[in-house]
Amino acid sequence: MTSTHETTGDRSPRRRLGGRLAVAAGLAAGLAVGWLLLPRLLYGREAQPLDFNHVLHTDDAGLACQDCHRLRDDGSFAGLPDLAGCADCHTETQGDSPDEQRLVDDYVSTGRPIPWLVSSRQPQNVYFSHAAHVKLAAIACSRCHGDIGASTSLPVYEYNRISTYSRRIWGPRIAGGGPRESDSMKMSDCTDCHARRGVADHCLMCHK
Amino acid sequence: MTQTRRNFLKFCGGATVGMIASPLPWKLLDDAAIWTQNWSWIARPPRGPQGWRYSACTLCPAGCGLKARLIGDLPVSAWAVPGHPVSGGCVCPAGLGLAQIRFHPARIRRAQRRVTAPDRAPAWRPEDTDLAIADVGHRLRRLRDAGALDRVGILDLRPGRALSTLQREFLARLGGGRYLTLPDGRELAAATLPELVGPQDTVPGADLARADVVISFGAALHDGWRGGGPAAGLRGDHAPELIQVESNTSVTATLADRWLPVRPGSEVVLALGLAHVLLADDLVPASTLARIGDLEAGPHPGYRDLVRRFSPRDTAAATGCEPRDLVATAHRLASARRALAVGGGDPGGGPLGREEEAAIWGLNLLLGAVGGRGAAVLRHDLGGIFAEPDAPSARSLRDLPDGSLELLIVDGAAPGAAIPADLLRRKLAGPDRMLVALSPFASGAATAADLVLPVQAPGEWSDDVPARALAPRTTYMVAPAIAAAPAGIAHPADLLDRLAAAAGGTRADLPGSRRHADLLRRRAGALHARGRGEVFDPADGSTLPVANLPTADHLVRLLDRGGCWSEDPTGSLASRPVRLLGADGSLAPRFRELADGRLPATTAPTDGFPLVLMARGRQGLAGGGPVPPVVNKLYREAHLHAGCGRAHVNPATAAACGLRDGAAAALATPRGRLQVTVVCDEAVMPGVVQVAVGPSPADLGDPAAGASDILMLTAAAERPIWRVEPAALEEVPRG
């Protein structure tokens, strides 16, 4: 009687090569799905309601970051400028930009707040004090927000379809982070920076 | 490549390995975890401008300073207040959860009527609160009409507050009734001192943080959870040298500079042994000895003769402490410039006995630690300062004969120590007996109740925080509300009003909450009128003498902003005559029994009960208060704290009982038996079974989650001291 065991052990080099190719093809496919396809499927993209040219406002108009992104009197961060801040200069269009035209027509004239999609917005269970970091620790805005202040156009807002968080929190790489320190805003980035600077932290310091 | 089933499987295997080597599974797992945190029904803190509000924690009597961070009007977190006179910039995990505890699963918003028997885990039926109040009012009216208002009692779990005065006023409006308290170990320790030094118009405190050496007889100085803040001065570079006398390796024993392990219940013998060495080795100054009225024999046996019988060798035989350690400890205490001995008992294990506390105070008196920095101090009592009506006079619930009451109303404050449910129940008798709890949560003392009426939770109303027993300074704070109460939930004073109205009592001219606010202002006015002490402003950490405040309104405003009034101790016992055996020598017979080797009967193993059960608890938690969800993770994930229903035993004890770690076992005492899970723990002394008191923190303190009440086995309801109890442990099959 010939056993199955003996039959399988008697395999030709061609069959063995085929098996190895199958493993390699599967491996390549798995890696491709994980590294290339997943980011495309995982993240959705959404356009901002208006485009915004930071360079135009800082270089040409001579504004500083804190002229629009200001701290309140009590030290807390006011976040994005409200519509009144925009309306200070844009009750009428000052150029021929279609986005500025829409700003005036759709928002300033109607008083409707601009529904910006904020890439750097932290989850709701996190509290972050801009005053402590900007004023007390004298950390530059670009340390966390990158070169957004030098951009002529807003990046497309990308969000995680499962967690709904902005991709900016996790970073551009699917494995997390990016080539620059400012590419991600995860908790590990916060704790790493605190550790490097010798700043104590604990859960309730940031988590509400 | 041939398409075969084998190659297909290899392809799948390769693909699986490839995906595992990519971020796909880990990223999806991470995102899925975040997704579960963002389900629509999970409450989320709001966005908006932040603000701060200063207050104090009212989750236990310690009263640590807190600052709450608010988004809009909603508190989202609580922080410690640096430099606070009471808590010194510390706060325990429970206090950090004050902002969240309002949302605890045990929170009640309607009246809850018990549907299970008193000896079973509680289950509740929601009921219309107005109807429930009418029911209680009807019972009160019936008792009053029958001239039986002495069968009505109100139990104040944190006396000395403005609400306490309104509780007395409630009884006065009713026309009678008993105002009851339940002193904890610290209060009993403070009450023992006048037995040795005569009646005082001041109350004793212990300035632990500024002592050079502290010898603690089982005090849970570092085991605090709630109450952790006030122990803050015992840590750090300038902390006193700590000698812990305790049977088990508690956290305090672990952090102490020296740990003297003693047999359960033998602390008093050790204290008298130390006194023996102090006297025998002439370590007590002659001027101190001259003030001791009963040092030598007179009408009663002398203190010196009694402690002479507690030689190091005899003491070692009774306590298990090495004679050389005893002698070295006594000499260390005598050589220190400021040495202080403290007792107070354990929040879950119960107070020390009268003789233990008297022996400990006796040590302080011998060491000269009676007045001044780092010593036992005398400070003014707030009751005398406020001079509010104190009728009906307070009486301890323990002193009340069983069956004396038909209706007992229990206050909703979280006590600092364990309250045996059976102690409350056994005071009731009669066909219509009823235990009514006024509580924001169906936990703690409320679990023993027949009816729970909802009141506002800690942080939702402005309670006041007087200095707790044995505090080193007289302090007074108002804990301003940091959050709005849910609609329809009454202020505790308003609920008393509604009960009084339902019972047909006399009406007050103002609503209860208004009278409570007025009372807080009058208290601030009384402090201002004295012109003494100082007030701490948490906003900037400054301290102002009260005399510098131009009007009482300034003090009112500071207290309303979370300020803390404090006054240094004023009295000293350094020159007063003392009697170390009590004014009438009543301690002498008990000390003589101890010298004869007769420890309390409960401390010795007996036939069929070869082990000793020691209940232990954490400040506040032992009283069964709710566990803030935010810190519940500590229990679930870290196993850092002993959980209820788990019997911690030394591995040698477990082996002797034929038990292994994790085994299900029956813990039996002469009072009954409970099923427990065995935890082998090197920190527990051989022969001892240690069980935590209170509801299981792992279940968020839910009393219905199966936590067993270990105090039922310790006869805590029957006697004031229940720290040790003969016990047995035997395996039972799981099923």
Boltz contact constraints between the chains, C-beta under 6 A:
constraints:
  - contact:
      token1: [A, 18]
      token2: [B, 1]
      max_distance: 6.0
  - contact:
      token1: [A, 18]
      token2: [B, 2]
      max_distance: 6.0
  - contact:
      token1: [A, 18]
      token2: [B, 7]
      max_distance: 6.0
  - contact:
      token1: [A, 19]
      token2: [B, 7]
      max_distance: 6.0
  - contact:
      token1: [A, 19]
      token2: [B, 10]
      max_distance: 6.0
  - contact:
      token1: [A, 21]
      token2: [B, 1]
      max_distance: 6.0
  - contact:
      token1: [A, 22]
      token2: [B, 7]
      max_distance: 6.0
  - contact:
      token1: [A, 22]
      token2: [B, 10]
      max_distance: 6.0
  - contact:
      token1: [A, 22]
      token2: [B, 11]
      max_distance: 6.0
  - contact:
      token1: [A, 23]
      token2: [B, 10]
      max_distance: 6.0
  - contact:
      token1: [A, 23]
      token2: [B, 14]
      max_distance: 6.0
  - contact:
      token1: [A, 25]
      token2: [B, 11]
      max_distance: 6.0
  - contact:
      token1: [A, 26]
      token2: [B, 11]
      max_distance: 6.0
  - contact:
      token1: [A, 26]
      token2: [B, 14]
      max_distance: 6.0
  - contact:
      token1: [A, 26]
      token2: [B, 15]
      max_distance: 6.0
  - contact:
      token1: [A, 27]
      token2: [B, 14]
      max_distance: 6.0
  - contact:
      token1: [A, 27]
      token2: [B, 17]
      max_distance: 6.0
  - contact:
      token1: [A, 27]
      token2: [B, 18]
      max_distance: 6.0
  - contact:
      token1: [A, 29]
      token2: [B, 15]
      max_distance: 6.0
  - contact:
      token1: [A, 30]
      token2: [B, 15]
      max_distance: 6.0
  - contact:
      token1: [A, 30]
      token2: [B, 18]
      max_distance: 6.0
  - contact:
      token1: [A, 30]
      token2: [B, 19]
      max_distance: 6.0
  - contact:
      token1: [A, 31]
      token2: [B, 18]
      max_distance: 6.0
  - contact:
      token1: [A, 31]
      token2: [B, 22]
      max_distance: 6.0
  - contact:
      token1: [A, 34]
      token2: [B, 19]
      max_distance: 6.0
  - contact:
      token1: [A, 34]
      token2: [B, 22]
      max_distance: 6.0
  - contact:
      token1: [A, 34]
      token2: [B, 24]
      max_distance: 6.0
  - contact:
      token1: [A, 35]
      token2: [B, 22]
      max_distance: 6.0
  - contact:
      token1: [A, 38]
      token2: [B, 24]
      max_distance: 6.0
  - contact:
      token1: [A, 76]
      token2: [B, 49]
      max_distance: 6.0
  - contact:
      token1: [A, 76]
      token2: [B, 50]
      max_distance: 6.0
  - contact:
      token1: [A, 124]
      token2: [B, 44]
      max_distance: 6.0
  - contact:
      token1: [A, 124]
      token2: [B, 45]
      max_distance: 6.0
  - contact:
      token1: [A, 160]
      token2: [B, 31]
      max_distance: 6.0
  - contact:
      token1: [A, 162]
      token2: [B, 31]
      max_distance: 6.0
  - contact:
      token1: [A, 162]
      token2: [B, 35]
      max_distance: 6.0
  - contact:
      token1: [A, 163]
      token2: [B, 31]
      max_distance: 6.0
  - contact:
      token1: [A, 163]
      token2: [B, 34]
      max_distance: 6.0
  - contact:
      token1: [A, 163]
      token2: [B, 35]
      max_distance: 6.0
  - contact:
      token1: [A, 174]
      token2: [B, 23]
      max_distance: 6.0
  - contact:
      token1: [A, 175]
      token2: [B, 23]
      max_distance: 6.0
  - contact:
      token1: [A, 204]
      token2: [B, 77]
      max_distance: 6.0
  - contact:
      token1: [A, 204]
      token2: [B, 96]
      max_distance: 6.0
  - contact:
      token1: [A, 208]
      token2: [B, 45]
      max_distance: 6.0
  - contact:
      token1: [A, 208]
      token2: [B, 76]
      max_distance: 6.0
  - contact:
      token1: [A, 208]
      token2: [B, 77]
      max_distance: 6.0
